[in-house]
Amino acid sequence: MPGGGHQTTVGQEGAGTGEHKRLYTDQERRRRDESAWTLVQGILAPLQFLVFLISLGLVVRFLGTGTGVGAADASVVVKTLVLYTIMITGSIWEKEVFGRWLFAPAFFWEDVFSMLVLALHTAYLVMLMGDYGDVNQRMLVALAAYATYLINAGQFLYKLRAARLEAANPVAIGA
């Protein structure tokens, strides 16, 4: 490969070469494809999105009508538990594929933003369990958590698309 051929994330350009680097090395791709955690992530991600949509509807309904706080709270708790599950299993996946629990170069910024998503969801739980703030403030924290979740989900979808393009045309990405 021109420019030395070292591996970094998709979209980063080689030092003055104009080349785009591969998301996965051949060994990382093999480990990804062989890992049971890849399937787990593939199941949990759409499940989390479904839980998000239901919860978002319940939170917005509460904020708009003032009714259904119990359902809204329960849905945010479920969403947060699914988030914790996907974060833990995602960390295991990252360790298997990249040899790091978090912040592997290929997913560094996704992991950084995931920490913000996790912090906001956790803040919601602290508010709920510690009886901090009022219910409207708590629901606004939930909405902030959900906005960051959507951005983070978009980051991961971008990487999924990049990985599929790379698999379909490995020469063009690495050339």
DRENTI-539103 format. One line per 2 residues: number of its first residue (from 1); their letters; for each residue x negated, y, z negated of C-alpha. Coordinates in Angstrom, 1 decimal. Example, Ala and Ser with C-alpha at 12.3 -4.5 7.8 and 13.67 -1.06 7.14 Angstrom:
2
1	AS	-12.3:-4.5:-7.8 | -13.7:-1.1:-7.1
//
This chain:
175
1	MP	0.0:0.0:0.0 | -1.2:3.5:0.7
3	GG	-2.2:5.7:-2.3 | -3.5:2.9:-4.5
5	GH	-0.3:0.9:-4.9 | 0.2:1.3:-8.7
7	QT	3.7:0.7:-10.0 | 5.9:3.5:-11.4
9	TV	9.6:4.2:-11.3 | 11.7:4.8:-8.2
11	GQ	11.8:8.4:-7.1 | 8.4:9.4:-8.6
13	EG	6.0:10.2:-5.9 | 2.4:8.9:-5.8
15	AG	-0.3:11.6:-6.4 | -0.2:13.5:-3.2
17	TG	0.8:10.4:-1.1 | 4.5:11.1:-0.7
19	EH	5.2:7.4:-1.3 | 8.0:6.2:-3.5
21	KR	7.1:3.5:-6.1 | 8.9:0.3:-6.9
23	LY	11.3:0.0:-9.8 | 10.1:-3.6:-10.6
25	TD	6.9:-5.4:-10.0 | 7.4:-8.9:-8.5
27	QE	6.8:-10.4:-11.9 | 9.3:-8.1:-13.6
29	RR	11.9:-8.8:-10.9 | 11.4:-12.5:-11.5
31	RR	11.8:-12.1:-15.3 | 14.9:-9.9:-14.7
33	DE	16.5:-12.5:-12.5 | 15.7:-15.4:-14.8
35	SA	16.8:-13.6:-18.0 | 20.1:-14.6:-19.6
37	WT	20.2:-11.0:-20.9 | 20.7:-9.7:-17.4
39	LV	24.0:-11.5:-17.2 | 24.9:-10.3:-20.7
41	QG	24.3:-6.7:-19.6 | 26.3:-7.3:-16.5
43	IL	29.3:-8.4:-18.6 | 28.9:-5.8:-21.3
45	AP	28.5:-2.7:-19.1 | 31.9:-2.9:-17.4
47	LQ	33.5:-4.0:-20.7 | 32.1:-0.9:-22.4
49	FL	33.4:1.2:-19.5 | 36.9:-0.3:-19.9
51	VF	36.8:0.3:-23.7 | 35.6:3.9:-23.0
53	LI	38.5:4.6:-20.6 | 41.1:3.3:-23.1
55	SL	39.5:5.2:-26.0 | 39.2:8.4:-23.9
57	GL	42.9:8.3:-23.2 | 43.7:7.8:-26.9
59	VV	41.4:10.6:-28.0 | 42.7:13.0:-25.4
61	RF	46.3:12.0:-26.3 | 45.6:12.8:-29.9
63	LG	44.0:16.1:-29.1 | 46.9:17.0:-26.9
65	TG	49.8:15.8:-29.0 | 48.5:15.4:-32.5
67	TG	49.8:11.8:-32.6 | 48.0:8.5:-32.7
69	VG	45.0:9.4:-34.8 | 44.7:5.8:-36.1
71	AA	44.6:4.3:-32.6 | 42.1:7.0:-31.4
73	DA	39.9:6.3:-34.4 | 40.0:2.6:-34.0
75	SV	39.2:2.9:-30.3 | 36.2:5.0:-30.9
77	VV	35.0:2.5:-33.5 | 35.4:-0.3:-31.0
79	KT	33.6:1.7:-28.4 | 30.7:2.4:-30.8
81	LV	30.4:-1.3:-31.7 | 30.3:-2.2:-28.0
83	LY	27.7:0.5:-27.5 | 25.6:-0.9:-30.4
85	TI	25.9:-4.4:-28.9 | 24.8:-3.2:-25.4
87	MI	21.9:-1.2:-26.9 | 20.6:-4.2:-28.9
89	TG	21.0:-6.7:-26.0 | 19.6:-4.1:-23.6
91	SI	16.5:-3.7:-25.8 | 16.1:-7.5:-25.8
93	WE	16.4:-7.5:-22.0 | 13.9:-4.7:-21.7
95	KE	11.4:-6.6:-23.9 | 11.8:-9.8:-21.7
97	VF	11.5:-7.9:-18.4 | 9.0:-5.2:-19.2
99	GR	7.3:-6.4:-22.4 | 8.6:-3.4:-24.4
101	WL	11.7:-3.1:-26.7 | 12.5:0.4:-25.4
103	FA	11.1:3.2:-23.3 | 9.6:1.0:-20.5
105	PA	8.4:3.4:-17.8 | 11.0:2.2:-15.3
107	FF	13.9:3.1:-17.8 | 12.2:5.8:-19.9
109	WE	14.6:8.6:-19.3 | 17.7:6.3:-19.5
111	DV	16.5:5.1:-22.9 | 15.8:8.7:-24.1
113	FS	19.3:9.7:-23.1 | 20.7:6.5:-24.6
115	ML	19.3:7.7:-28.0 | 21.4:10.8:-27.7
117	VL	24.5:8.8:-26.8 | 23.8:6.5:-29.8
119	AL	23.3:9.5:-32.1 | 26.6:11.1:-31.2
121	HT	28.5:7.9:-31.6 | 26.9:7.3:-34.9
123	AY	27.7:10.9:-36.0 | 31.3:10.1:-35.3
125	LV	31.1:7.1:-37.5 | 29.5:9.1:-40.3
127	ML	32.2:11.7:-40.0 | 34.9:9.1:-40.1
129	MG	33.5:7.0:-43.0 | 32.2:9.9:-45.0
131	DY	35.3:12.0:-44.5 | 33.2:14.9:-43.1
133	GD	34.9:17.6:-41.1 | 38.5:17.5:-40.0
135	VN	40.0:15.1:-37.5 | 39.8:17.6:-34.6
137	QR	36.1:18.1:-35.2 | 35.7:14.3:-35.3
139	ML	37.5:13.9:-32.0 | 35.4:16.6:-30.4
141	VA	32.3:14.7:-31.5 | 33.8:11.6:-29.8
143	LA	34.3:13.6:-26.6 | 30.7:14.8:-26.7
145	AY	29.6:11.2:-27.2 | 31.7:10.2:-24.3
147	AT	30.3:13.0:-22.1 | 26.8:11.9:-22.8
149	YL	27.8:8.2:-22.3 | 29.1:9.1:-18.8
151	IN	25.8:10.8:-17.9 | 23.8:7.8:-19.2
153	AG	26.0:5.4:-17.3 | 25.4:7.4:-14.2
155	QF	21.6:7.1:-14.8 | 21.9:3.3:-15.1
157	LY	24.1:3.1:-12.0 | 21.5:5.1:-10.1
159	KL	18.8:2.6:-11.2 | 21.0:-0.3:-10.3
161	RA	21.5:1.1:-6.8 | 17.7:1.7:-6.5
163	AR	17.0:-1.9:-7.5 | 19.5:-3.2:-4.9
165	LE	18.0:-1.0:-2.2 | 14.5:-2.1:-3.2
167	AA	15.5:-5.8:-3.1 | 17.1:-5.3:0.3
169	NP	14.1:-3.5:1.8 | 11.0:-4.1:-0.5
171	VA	8.5:-3.0:2.2 | 10.1:0.4:2.8
173	IG	10.2:1.3:-0.9 | 6.6:0.3:-1.5
175	A	5.3:1.6:1.8
//
